[in-house]
Amino acid sequence: MESLILPNAANSHQYNWRVECIQSLATVHDTIALPNLNKDGTRVSIMSEEVILQHAKDAGTDFLMYTGNFCGYCEAAKRLFKNKNLSYVEYNFEHHSGLRQEVVAATGHRTVPVIFDLRDGNVMYIGGFDETNKYLN
């Protein structure tokens, strides 16, 4: 898995989708604007995306999901995956110090769950439960 699909957040009220392919040494084929940019427009940190890509590579499942404790939408996403016979790996932010900041830096998504589709060899950011429910139905 070498590609990551994230929202274009140049306009914080409108998200367009673009593909960013990350290969060795983070060669970018189609750059996108992410929520966390320096004043000169350069990326704050490619490390945030590398964390997600590594989790996706290690997953061996259909979906990657970041969750929190006592999250009803996280439980609903798990039920949705189970009902559709889709596999997922879960990383709970409460058990991984600093992980929330990395995921927010890469996606701009501040609530849980944060879900990625790992099928087709890409790591595609879907969003939260509502977006995932629409995406799968």
Backbone as ProteinMPNN parsed JSONL, in Angstrom:
{"seq_chain_A": "MESLILPNAANSHQYNWRVECIQSLATVHDTIALPNLNKDGTRVSIMSEEVILQHAKDAGTDFLMYTGNFCGYCEAAKRLFKNKNLSYVEYNFEHHSGLRQEVVAATGHRTVPVIFDLRDGNVMYIGGFDETNKYLN", "coords_chain_A": {"N_chain_A": [[0.844, -1.173, 0.0], [0.834, 1.942, -1.116], [-0.376, 4.326, -1.586], [-2.26, 7.136, -0.538], [-5.378, 8.442, 0.066], [-6.799, 11.454, 0.585], [-8.831, 14.18, 1.97], [-9.185, 17.33, 0.242], [-8.492, 20.161, 1.847], [-8.315, 22.896, 1.437], [-10.273, 24.803, 1.358], [-11.947, 25.086, 4.169], [-14.634, 24.521, 4.447], [-15.433, 23.013, 2.374], [-14.908, 19.911, 0.987], [-12.984, 18.35, -1.341], [-12.085, 15.496, -3.24], [-8.892, 14.121, -3.774], [-6.136, 12.299, -5.103], [-3.226, 11.2, -3.516], [-0.166, 9.936, -4.093], [2.185, 8.203, -2.347], [5.415, 7.357, -2.485], [8.622, 5.736, -2.214], [10.71, 7.702, -0.187], [8.788, 9.618, 0.015], [7.726, 10.676, -2.455], [5.644, 12.759, -4.219], [2.888, 12.556, -6.327], [0.51, 13.868, -6.98], [-0.214, 16.613, -5.455], [-1.932, 17.649, -2.488], [-3.927, 19.918, -0.587], [-3.741, 20.068, 2.848], [-5.279, 20.239, 6.125], [-3.37, 21.129, 8.048], [-1.125, 23.276, 7.364], [1.936, 25.035, 6.805], [2.613, 28.611, 6.954], [3.698, 29.285, 4.498], [2.572, 27.452, 2.857], [3.665, 24.936, 2.774], [3.762, 21.479, 3.76], [3.018, 20.487, 7.091], [3.844, 18.078, 8.348], [4.95, 15.091, 7.047], [5.125, 12.843, 8.43], [2.82, 12.205, 9.864], [1.099, 11.1, 7.942], [2.634, 8.908, 7.256], [2.453, 7.343, 9.55], [-0.222, 6.487, 9.465], [-0.152, 5.109, 7.014], [1.607, 3.046, 7.701], [0.134, 1.69, 9.688], [-1.961, 0.832, 8.074], [-0.6, -0.836, 6.294], [0.218, -2.858, 8.021], [-2.214, -3.918, 8.733], [-3.83, -5.818, 7.154], [-6.534, -6.065, 6.608], [-9.929, -5.137, 5.573], [-10.661, -2.562, 6.346], [-9.405, 0.273, 8.181], [-9.624, 1.592, 11.364], [-9.81, 4.273, 13.592], [-10.479, 4.816, 16.956], [-12.276, 5.829, 19.974], [-12.756, 5.696, 23.556], [-15.967, 4.81, 24.913], [-17.628, 5.41, 22.697], [-20.313, 5.755, 20.778], [-20.737, 5.934, 17.991], [-18.483, 4.635, 17.061], [-18.985, 2.015, 17.886], [-21.25, 1.577, 16.334], [-20.097, 1.636, 13.782], [-18.506, -0.661, 13.92], [-20.514, -2.61, 14.08], [-21.699, -2.21, 11.583], [-19.609, -3.002, 9.839], [-19.433, -5.692, 10.612], [-21.991, -6.651, 9.91], [-21.805, -6.446, 7.159], [-19.9, -8.229, 6.585], [-17.197, -7.385, 6.569], [-13.789, -6.932, 7.235], [-11.838, -5.357, 9.833], [-9.317, -3.34, 11.412], [-8.637, -2.008, 14.562], [-7.573, 0.936, 16.175], [-7.359, 2.328, 19.23], [-7.494, 5.56, 20.37], [-7.1, 6.17, 23.042], [-5.334, 4.318, 23.959], [-2.975, 4.706, 22.661], [-0.611, 6.87, 22.864], [-0.364, 10.129, 21.614], [-1.253, 9.448, 19.094], [-3.753, 10.398, 18.208], [-3.215, 13.104, 17.547], [-1.541, 12.756, 15.336], [-3.272, 11.548, 13.465], [-5.27, 13.508, 13.209], [-3.69, 15.568, 12.177], [-3.093, 14.539, 9.657], [-5.622, 14.132, 8.459], [-7.494, 16.077, 9.273], [-9.756, 15.433, 10.576], [-11.46, 15.473, 13.543], [-13.053, 14.044, 15.291], [-14.245, 10.832, 16.547], [-15.437, 7.787, 15.08], [-12.474, 7.485, 12.967], [-12.129, 6.574, 9.76], [-10.683, 4.414, 7.318], [-10.623, 3.058, 4.069], [-9.143, 0.14, 3.035], [-9.134, -1.487, 0.905], [-8.455, -2.517, -2.497], [-5.762, -1.845, -2.612], [-5.164, 0.758, -1.911], [-5.109, 3.441, 0.517], [-7.75, 4.792, 1.583], [-9.204, 7.6, 2.892], [-12.23, 7.772, 4.539], [-13.937, 9.014, 6.453], [-16.063, 9.71, 9.182], [-18.511, 7.748, 11.024], [-21.049, 8.312, 9.773], [-20.322, 9.05, 7.124], [-19.073, 6.688, 6.331], [-21.161, 4.842, 6.5], [-22.871, 5.811, 4.464], [-21.123, 5.485, 2.332], [-20.82, 2.714, 2.153], [-23.38, 1.852, 1.639]], "CA_chain_A": [[0.0, 0.0, 0.0], [1.689, 3.095, -1.228], [-1.104, 5.549, -1.873], [-3.152, 7.622, 0.507], [-6.377, 9.339, -0.501], [-7.235, 12.347, 1.658], [-9.63, 15.316, 1.511], [-8.55, 18.609, -0.025], [-9.094, 21.051, 2.84], [-7.913, 24.271, 1.195], [-11.44, 25.525, 1.831], [-12.348, 24.228, 5.284], [-16.06, 24.191, 4.387], [-15.716, 22.177, 1.211], [-13.897, 18.873, 0.806], [-12.904, 17.665, -2.626], [-11.189, 14.346, -3.112], [-7.77, 13.979, -4.699], [-5.27, 11.173, -4.764], [-1.813, 11.492, -3.295], [0.604, 8.7, -4.095], [3.42, 8.357, -1.597], [6.321, 6.255, -2.751], [9.839, 5.844, -1.421], [11.13, 9.064, 0.111], [7.603, 10.486, -0.022], [7.541, 11.338, -3.74], [4.226, 13.079, -4.356], [2.47, 12.661, -7.718], [-0.573, 14.844, -7.066], [-0.236, 17.181, -4.115], [-3.22, 18.113, -2.001], [-3.846, 20.806, 0.567], [-4.226, 19.454, 4.075], [-5.626, 21.249, 7.115], [-2.226, 21.651, 8.78], [-0.099, 23.779, 6.466], [2.702, 26.182, 7.261], [2.159, 29.839, 6.301], [4.153, 29.293, 3.108], [1.847, 26.423, 2.135], [4.314, 23.628, 2.85], [3.152, 20.533, 4.687], [3.543, 20.484, 8.448], [4.568, 16.84, 8.626], [4.589, 13.895, 6.296], [5.171, 11.753, 9.405], [1.449, 11.839, 10.214], [0.609, 10.194, 6.91], [3.418, 7.675, 7.329], [1.892, 6.544, 10.647], [-1.438, 5.861, 8.941], [0.245, 4.133, 5.999], [2.187, 1.879, 8.371], [-0.982, 0.946, 10.289], [-2.68, 0.187, 6.974], [0.247, -1.919, 5.781], [0.22, -3.927, 9.019], [-3.583, -4.337, 9.047], [-4.306, -7.03, 6.493], [-7.997, -6.07, 6.7], [-10.626, -4.279, 4.614], [-10.752, -1.196, 6.847], [-8.613, 0.736, 9.322], [-10.499, 2.48, 12.123], [-9.313, 4.875, 14.826], [-11.64, 4.953, 17.837], [-12.1, 6.327, 21.334], [-13.586, 5.023, 24.558], [-17.355, 5.251, 25.095], [-17.999, 6.039, 21.428], [-21.437, 5.068, 20.157], [-20.538, 5.842, 16.547], [-17.464, 3.596, 16.844], [-19.689, 0.734, 18.005], [-22.112, 1.456, 15.153], [-19.222, 1.29, 12.654], [-18.134, -2.074, 14.089], [-21.694, -3.398, 13.696], [-21.838, -2.078, 10.132], [-18.608, -3.878, 9.224], [-19.808, -7.084, 10.887], [-23.172, -6.967, 9.098], [-21.41, -6.512, 5.75], [-18.799, -9.201, 6.506], [-15.967, -6.671, 6.252], [-12.835, -6.978, 8.344], [-11.237, -4.073, 10.199], [-8.407, -3.285, 12.545], [-8.997, -0.848, 15.382], [-6.598, 1.576, 17.054], [-8.048, 3.207, 20.171], [-6.648, 6.7, 20.714], [-6.823, 6.177, 24.48], [-4.264, 3.357, 24.237], [-1.808, 5.039, 21.84], [-0.271, 8.262, 23.142], [0.047, 10.956, 20.486], [-1.807, 8.985, 17.825], [-4.844, 11.297, 17.787], [-2.629, 14.278, 16.897], [-1.041, 12.336, 14.023], [-4.409, 11.309, 12.573], [-5.881, 14.811, 12.947], [-2.784, 16.303, 11.291], [-3.184, 13.981, 8.303], [-6.976, 14.132, 7.891], [-8.328, 17.188, 9.702], [-10.933, 14.849, 11.235], [-11.19, 15.594, 14.974], [-13.926, 13.189, 16.093], [-14.097, 9.402, 16.28], [-14.28, 7.105, 14.522], [-11.822, 7.938, 11.742], [-12.138, 5.301, 9.033], [-10.003, 4.324, 6.03], [-10.858, 1.857, 3.261], [-7.85, -0.408, 2.637], [-9.301, -2.382, -0.241], [-7.916, -2.045, -3.781], [-4.36, -1.453, -2.514], [-5.026, 2.152, -1.504], [-5.556, 3.79, 1.866], [-8.665, 5.886, 1.296], [-9.891, 8.201, 4.032], [-13.675, 7.853, 4.33], [-14.493, 9.985, 7.389], [-16.616, 9.103, 10.383], [-19.525, 6.709, 10.815], [-22.066, 8.71, 8.792], [-19.739, 8.963, 5.788], [-18.821, 5.277, 6.042], [-22.469, 4.23, 6.276], [-23.289, 6.201, 3.112], [-20.145, 4.918, 1.405], [-21.04, 1.271, 2.016], [-24.781, 1.555, 1.292]], "C_chain_A": [[0.887, 1.232, 0.0], [0.926, 4.373, -1.501], [-2.09, 5.857, -0.76], [-4.092, 8.621, -0.126], [-6.979, 10.135, 0.648], [-8.079, 13.478, 1.09], [-8.757, 16.511, 1.191], [-9.23, 19.61, 0.896], [-8.648, 22.491, 2.663], [-9.042, 25.212, 1.617], [-12.041, 24.649, 2.918], [-13.823, 23.836, 5.253], [-16.398, 23.249, 3.233], [-14.575, 21.184, 1.027], [-14.031, 18.259, -0.575], [-11.903, 16.533, -2.463], [-10.118, 14.387, -4.187], [-6.904, 12.834, -4.225], [-3.848, 11.661, -4.58], [-1.074, 10.165, -3.215], [1.927, 8.959, -3.393], [4.274, 7.136, -1.87], [7.573, 6.462, -1.914], [10.282, 7.299, -1.357], [10.018, 10.076, -0.109], [7.509, 11.297, -1.311], [6.049, 11.54, -3.948], [3.896, 13.281, -5.83], [1.394, 13.722, -7.905], [-0.737, 15.436, -5.682], [-1.632, 17.656, -3.765], [-2.987, 19.061, -0.839], [-4.451, 20.09, 1.759], [-4.506, 20.545, 5.099], [-4.422, 21.878, 7.8], [-1.105, 22.024, 7.827], [0.656, 24.912, 7.145], [2.216, 27.406, 6.502], [2.57, 29.903, 4.837], [3.496, 28.198, 2.266], [2.496, 25.055, 2.151], [3.641, 22.78, 3.908], [3.812, 20.613, 6.045], [4.375, 19.236, 8.687], [4.051, 15.703, 7.774], [4.533, 12.702, 7.241], [3.768, 11.293, 9.774], [0.87, 10.853, 9.213], [1.353, 8.868, 6.954], [2.914, 6.76, 8.437], [0.662, 5.791, 10.153], [-1.083, 4.791, 7.909], [0.844, 2.881, 6.627], [1.1, 1.036, 9.027], [-1.746, 0.181, 9.206], [-1.897, -1.004, 6.434], [0.218, -3.122, 6.716], [-1.153, -4.581, 9.194], [-3.988, -5.672, 8.435], [-5.819, -7.181, 6.54], [-8.593, -5.167, 5.62], [-10.598, -2.812, 5.027], [-9.819, -0.977, 8.028], [-9.477, 1.758, 10.046], [-9.803, 2.954, 13.39], [-10.519, 5.219, 15.678], [-11.258, 5.616, 19.153], [-12.99, 5.538, 22.272], [-14.987, 5.622, 24.58], [-17.894, 5.973, 23.865], [-19.097, 5.226, 20.756], [-21.281, 4.909, 18.654], [-19.473, 4.813, 16.191], [-18.111, 2.218, 16.904], [-20.603, 0.505, 16.805], [-21.288, 1.075, 13.92], [-18.809, -0.176, 12.727], [-19.295, -2.981, 13.679], [-21.892, -3.382, 12.177], [-20.86, -3.009, 9.415], [-18.98, -5.347, 9.413], [-20.977, -7.51, 10.003], [-22.844, -7.122, 7.616], [-20.253, -7.483, 5.526], [-17.497, -8.564, 6.034], [-15.053, -6.696, 7.469], [-12.262, -5.583, 8.606], [-10.232, -4.291, 11.317], [-8.699, -1.968, 13.254], [-7.793, -0.378, 16.186], [-7.37, 2.556, 17.925], [-7.089, 4.314, 20.588], [-6.248, 6.708, 22.185], [-5.647, 5.267, 24.833], [-2.977, 3.655, 23.483], [-1.516, 6.535, 21.979], [0.213, 8.982, 21.879], [-0.568, 10.573, 19.148], [-2.916, 9.905, 17.312], [-4.285, 12.5, 17.026], [-2.124, 13.933, 15.494], [-2.19, 12.177, 13.028], [-5.105, 12.627, 12.228], [-5.006, 15.617, 11.988], [-2.902, 15.826, 9.846], [-4.549, 14.194, 7.665], [-7.791, 15.38, 8.182], [-9.574, 16.734, 10.445], [-10.659, 14.776, 12.734], [-12.058, 14.704, 15.86], [-13.661, 11.724, 15.763], [-15.448, 8.819, 15.873], [-13.704, 7.85, 13.32], [-11.557, 6.664, 10.945], [-11.488, 5.437, 7.658], [-10.371, 3.003, 5.36], [-9.501, 1.387, 2.745], [-7.947, -1.328, 1.428], [-8.686, -1.747, -1.49], [-6.485, -1.529, -3.692], [-4.113, -0.003, -2.175], [-5.443, 2.296, -0.054], [-6.441, 5.014, 1.683], [-9.387, 6.336, 2.555], [-11.366, 8.335, 3.684], [-14.27, 8.968, 5.18], [-14.933, 9.277, 8.643], [-17.661, 8.052, 10.045], [-20.518, 7.09, 9.728], [-21.547, 8.575, 7.365], [-19.519, 7.505, 5.379], [-20.121, 4.54, 5.746], [-22.972, 4.55, 4.87], [-22.403, 5.534, 2.062], [-20.419, 3.437, 1.138], [-22.464, 0.899, 1.615], [-25.229, 2.217, 0.02]], "O_chain_A": [[1.588, 1.525, 0.969], [1.547, 5.428, -1.637], [-2.665, 4.966, -0.136], [-3.645, 9.557, -0.79], [-7.586, 9.575, 1.561], [-8.062, 13.723, -0.116], [-7.702, 16.692, 1.8], [-10.421, 19.881, 0.742], [-8.604, 23.243, 3.637], [-8.793, 26.286, 2.166], [-12.586, 23.584, 2.626], [-14.227, 22.912, 5.96], [-17.52, 22.752, 3.136], [-13.413, 21.576, 0.923], [-15.078, 17.713, -0.926], [-10.987, 16.61, -1.644], [-10.399, 14.653, -5.356], [-6.951, 12.455, -3.055], [-3.331, 12.435, -5.385], [-1.356, 9.355, -2.332], [2.695, 9.831, -3.799], [3.899, 6.014, -1.527], [7.577, 7.284, -0.998], [10.232, 8.026, -2.349], [10.276, 11.248, -0.384], [7.236, 12.496, -1.258], [5.275, 10.587, -3.861], [4.542, 14.079, -6.51], [1.391, 14.411, -8.925], [-1.348, 14.81, -4.816], [-2.416, 18.019, -4.642], [-1.947, 18.999, -0.182], [-5.56, 19.563, 1.674], [-4.018, 21.666, 4.953], [-4.456, 23.07, 8.107], [-0.242, 21.204, 7.515], [0.096, 25.653, 7.952], [1.491, 27.275, 5.516], [1.873, 30.507, 4.022], [3.827, 28.035, 1.092], [1.941, 24.104, 1.6], [3.026, 23.3, 4.839], [5.027, 20.786, 6.144], [5.499, 19.329, 9.179], [2.86, 15.394, 7.78], [3.961, 11.666, 6.901], [3.55, 10.098, 9.977], [0.223, 9.879, 9.598], [0.76, 7.816, 6.713], [2.94, 5.538, 8.291], [0.524, 4.592, 10.396], [-1.646, 3.696, 7.926], [0.614, 1.774, 6.141], [1.129, -0.191, 8.939], [-2.128, -0.973, 9.4], [-2.471, -2.056, 6.152], [0.196, -4.266, 6.264], [-1.248, -5.678, 9.745], [-4.446, -6.564, 9.149], [-6.333, -8.299, 6.515], [-7.873, -4.523, 4.858], [-10.523, -1.922, 4.179], [-9.49, -1.903, 8.768], [-10.004, 2.682, 9.426], [-9.276, 2.153, 14.163], [-11.471, 5.836, 15.2], [-10.093, 5.919, 19.409], [-13.873, 4.801, 21.834], [-15.166, 6.807, 24.296], [-18.538, 7.017, 23.977], [-18.846, 4.142, 20.229], [-21.646, 3.875, 18.096], [-19.548, 4.184, 15.135], [-17.822, 1.354, 16.076], [-20.723, -0.618, 16.314], [-21.74, 0.275, 13.101], [-18.766, -0.859, 11.704], [-19.091, -3.996, 13.013], [-22.209, -4.404, 11.569], [-21.245, -3.723, 8.489], [-18.857, -6.149, 8.488], [-20.96, -8.593, 9.418], [-23.531, -7.849, 6.899], [-19.694, -7.559, 4.431], [-16.783, -9.128, 5.205], [-15.502, -6.5, 8.598], [-12.212, -4.741, 7.709], [-10.285, -5.274, 12.056], [-8.971, -0.949, 12.619], [-7.085, -1.178, 16.797], [-7.966, 3.506, 17.418], [-6.002, 4.043, 21.098], [-5.175, 7.2, 22.534], [-5.034, 5.427, 25.888], [-1.989, 2.938, 23.643], [-2.114, 7.358, 21.286], [1.092, 8.491, 21.171], [-0.418, 11.304, 18.169], [-3.004, 10.159, 16.111], [-4.816, 12.875, 15.981], [-2.267, 14.733, 14.57], [-2.091, 12.62, 11.884], [-5.488, 12.84, 11.078], [-5.522, 16.278, 11.087], [-2.818, 16.629, 8.918], [-4.635, 14.414, 6.457], [-8.695, 15.713, 7.416], [-10.364, 17.563, 10.897], [-9.728, 14.092, 13.157], [-11.819, 14.621, 17.064], [-12.939, 11.413, 14.815], [-16.491, 9.322, 16.292], [-14.35, 8.72, 12.737], [-10.839, 5.777, 11.408], [-11.698, 6.414, 6.939], [-10.421, 1.96, 6.011], [-8.787, 2.148, 2.091], [-6.942, -1.883, 0.985], [-8.431, -0.542, -1.507], [-6.029, -0.84, -4.604], [-2.963, 0.434, -2.151], [-6.048, 1.397, 0.528], [-5.948, 6.141, 1.632], [-10.089, 5.556, 3.199], [-11.721, 8.933, 2.668], [-15.035, 9.787, 4.671], [-14.267, 8.357, 9.118], [-17.699, 7.531, 8.93], [-20.805, 6.28, 8.847], [-22.242, 8.049, 6.495], [-19.748, 7.133, 4.228], [-20.173, 3.706, 4.841], [-23.445, 3.661, 4.162], [-22.89, 5.074, 1.029], [-20.261, 2.969, 0.011], [-22.726, -0.257, 1.283], [-26.379, 2.055, -0.389]]}, "name": "protein", "num_of_chains": 1, "seq": "MESLILPNAANSHQYNWRVECIQSLATVHDTIALPNLNKDGTRVSIMSEEVILQHAKDAGTDFLMYTGNFCGYCEAAKRLFKNKNLSYVEYNFEHHSGLRQEVVAATGHRTVPVIFDLRDGNVMYIGGFDETNKYLN"}
